[in-house]
Amino acid sequence: MTEVTKIILDCDPGYDDAVALLLAAGDPRIELLAVTTVAGNQSIEKVTGNARRILRAVGREDIPVAAGAIRPLVRGGAAFCPEIHGESGLDGTTLPEATTPVDPRAAAQLIVDTVMREPEGTVTLVPTGPLTNIALAARLEPRIVGRVKEVVLMGGGCKIGNVKPFAEFNIEFDPEAAYVVFNEAWKVTMVGLDLTYQARADEAVRARARAIATKPGQLLADILDAFARNYKKKSHFDAPPVHDPCAVAAVIDRSIVKCVPVPIDVELRGALTYGMTVADFRRPAPEGCRTFAAVELDQPRFWDMVIEAVERIGDPLKDVEY
């Protein structure tokens, strides 16, 4: 019998968030309870619209979508990422217009309501953007910390950063929110750059996406091709690392990623290390360590999982022009 995990996907689509959505929507081992959005790769208006359009494209407008934080908890503004994701967040793709309204609740409230509604220990939070909504939800209703099964987040890194030498985009965008999330008494698995840089969409992967003869398949192909062009221009990568679906993959099948227990905290004061996730590997993790770092990816099985999920979606809007 296939084990199904209930998740809330908190995201900022964004190319790789879009792939995470496709994977979550298409893999039968995931029950996608809700999608919440946070400003990050682009503004809250843009990323929320992108999430809703993706869900329509895959025939899942039954899933509630709530918009969340428009800026970090403490910082005075938000620094988006148009150089990678474009002005729309999904430049180079074609999506239908969404036809269902945004949930009237704030993202943090939807997270709280969903976790409190479901049986204890059954909901996994999967944030693939800045952690502002997750921190707000934990402060809004502290009881969710004991009810959540696990937080599996894309962000951070044990030994490397991308927007700074030792700080990754999602964590550096709102370090104070990340500090809250890592220091709450729930299990946290950090799927950071150490692992996600192994999830490269090379030409062979992109060719497999192009071969899926459906609109969701074309969307995946367009995402990976656009991501490849922008990453090549910005970071000189020959194949882009597709970060966010790695977190969803870790929820679906933990054997695809190797995780190790390690104490992890977030640096809030360093002039050169603000936003760094500090993983303490000096000695074996203490008994009961509740933070884990993903360090190795089974890349062939990961890409098989993504491709098969998109194929499984089929073509729900085959006869709709957009």
N, C-alpha and C positions, 0 to 999 in steps of 0.2 A: 504494500500500500504506500502510495506517495505521500510523504509528509509535507504539509502545506504550512507555510509561515505567513502570518498576518503582518503587514508592514504599513507604516506611514512613510511616504517618500517626501522628504523636505528638500526642495531643489531650487535652482536658479537657471533654467534652460536658456542659453548655453548648449553647445554641441554635445559634450559628453554627458550632460544631464539628460539630453534628449535620448541618447542611447540607453541610459539607465532606465528611462521611462519605457522604451520599447522592450527592454529585457523584462522589466517587472510586469508589463502588460501581457507579454507573450509566453512566459514560463508558467506552467501549471502548478509549480511548487510555491508560487507566490499568490497570496490573496492581498490585493492592493486596496486597502481600506480608504485611503484618502491621499491626496496630493496637496502639499502646502508649499508656498513659494516665499522666497526671501530675496531681497536685493543683493546682487553680487556680480555675476557676469554682466548683467545689465540692470536697468531700473525695475522696480517692482511691477510697473504696468507692462513692460515688455516681457519679462519672464513669466508673468501670470498668463498673459495672452498666449505665449508660446506653449506653456503646459496645457492649456485648454485646447489649443489647436491640435497638438499631438494626440491628446486623448480622443478627439473626434476622428482623427485620421486612422486610429487603430480600433475604432468602434467601442470606446469605453467612456462615453460621456455620462455613464451612471456613477462614476467615481467623483465624489465631491472635491472641489478645488477651492482653497481659501488663500487669500493674499496675506502676507505677513509683513515683517519689519522692512521699513524703507531705508534704514540707516543702521550703523552699529550702535551698541548700547551706550558707549561713552564718547567715541570720536565725534567730531563735528560734521562729518560728511561721509560720502561713499565714493570710492574710486572703482569704477567699473572696468571692464576688460574688452573694449571694442577692437583692440588690435588683434585679438584671437577670435572672438565670437562675432565681430561685426556690429554695426549700429543697431540691428534688430535683435541680436543675440543668436540668430540662426540665419545669417546672410548666406545666400546660395541655395536655399531650400524652398520648396513650394508646399504650403500647407492650406487646408481648408479653414474657413472661418468657423469659430466655435459657435454653437447654437444654444448652449445652456449657460445660465448665469453663474457668476462667481458666488460661492457660499457667503452669506452675509457676516459670518463670524470671522474674527481675526484668526490667523493661522494658529497662534498659540492656544486660543480657545478651542478650535477644532481638534488640535492634538489632545488637549486635556479631556474634552468630551468623549473622544474616541477611546482613549486609554481607559477612562473610568467606566465606559459602557461595556467593554470587552472583558472577558474573564482575566483575572490576575495572571501575569506571566505569559500572556499569549501575544502581545504586540511588540514588535521590534521597530524602533525608530531608525530610519536610514537617511540621515542628512548628507546631502552631496554638495551643499553650498555653505556659506557662512553659518555659524551656529546660533545666531541671534534668536530665531524662533524657538529652538530647543531650550535655550537658557530661560527665555521668558515663560515658556510653559512650565518648567520646573519651579520657577518662582511663583507663578500664578497659582499652581496647585501642587504643593510638595508631595502629596500622596502618589502622584504618578511615578515618582522615582522608585518606589517599592513595587509598583505594578508592572512597569515595563520589563519585558523579557531581557532586552539588551539594546544598546545603542551601537550601531555599526556605521561609522562615519567615514566619508572620504575627506581627508585633510591631513595636514601635518606631514611629518617625516622624522625618522630617527637620526638621519645623518645629513640631510640635504634640504634645501629650500628651492623656491623658484622665483618669487618676487623679491626675496632677499637671500643672502647666502644660506641662512638657516631658518627661513620662514616661508611657509607655503601659503598660497593665495587665500584659501578659505579661512585658515586660522588667523592670518595676518590682517584680514579684512575686519575681524572683530575679535581680538584676543581676549577681551574681558568675557565675552560670551563663551568662548572656548574654555576659559578657566573655570567657569561655572559648570560646564558640561563634564569636563574631566575630573572635577572634584566632587561631584555628586556621588551618592552611594549606590550607583548602578554599574553594571558591567559595560565597559566601553571597549570596542575594538576599533583601533585606528588603522584604516586602510590608507596609508600615506604614500608619498612619492617613492619610497623605497620599493614598494610593490607596483604602483601604478605605472612607473616608467618601464616596467616589463610588458605592459599591455599595449604594444605598438601595433598600429594599424598600417602594416606595410602594404605594398601593392598587391600581394597575393590575397590578403584579407579584403582589401577594397574590391578586388575582382569578384570575390565570393558574394559580396553585398550587391554588386551590379547585376549579378546573375539571378537574383531573386525577382521574379517577374510579377511584382505587385507594387502598389503604391507605397506601402510601408517599406518594402525592399528598396524602392527608389529613394525614399527618404533617408534610409540608413546609408545608402551609397553617396547621396549628396552631402550628408553630414560628414562622412569620413573623408571625402574628397576635399571639401571646403576646409575642414580641420587640417588636413595635410598641407594644403597650400599656405594657410595662415601660419602654422607652426614652422614651416620651412622658412618663411619670410622673417618671422619674429625670432625664432630660437635655433634655426639651422638644423632642425631634426629632419632626417630623411623620412621618418614615419612617426606620426603623432602618437603620443601616449594618451590613450582614451581612459581617463582616470575614473570617472564616476560609476560606470557599470561594474567596476571591480567590487564596490561595496555591496551592490545587489547580488553579484555572483557569490560573494562570501556568505551571504545569508542563505542563498539557495543550496549551496553545496560547500561546506567548510573544507572539504578535502581538496578543493581547487586552490586554496590559499594555505600557506603555512603561517600560523600565528604563534607568537611567543608571549608569555606573560612578562611584563616589564612595567615598573612604575613610570608613569608619564605625567608631566605637569606642563604648564604653559607659562612662558616668561613674559612678564608685564612691565619690567623696569629697564631692561638692558638697552642701551643706546643703539647697539648694533644687532641685538638679538630679540627685540620686541616682537612677539608673535611666534617665537620658536617653541616647538613642542620638544621638551627635554625628556628623553628616554634614558633611564639610568641602568646601563648594562654592566656596572662595575662588579656586581655580584649576582647570584641567582635571585630571582624575584621572591619576595617574602610569601609565606603561606597566606592564601586568601587574597592575593593580588587581583584586583578587579579590572585592571587596564591591560590591554593586549595590543601588540603591534603585528600587522601583517607584513611579512618580509619576503615571501616567495610566491610566485604565481605559476600555475600550470597553464602556460599561454595557449597551447593547442586546444585544451579542453575549454578554456575560457571563450575563445572565439567560436568554437563549435556551439557552445551554449547560447551566445548572442545570435548567431546566424539561425539556429534552430528555433529560437524564440520568435524572431521576425517572420520566419517562414510559417510558424504556427498561427500567427495573427491572421494570415490570409489577406483578403482584399475587401474589407468591409465597405469601402467607398468606391469600388471599382467603376460604378456607373455615374459617379458624381464628378462633374467637371470643376477643377480648381487649379 
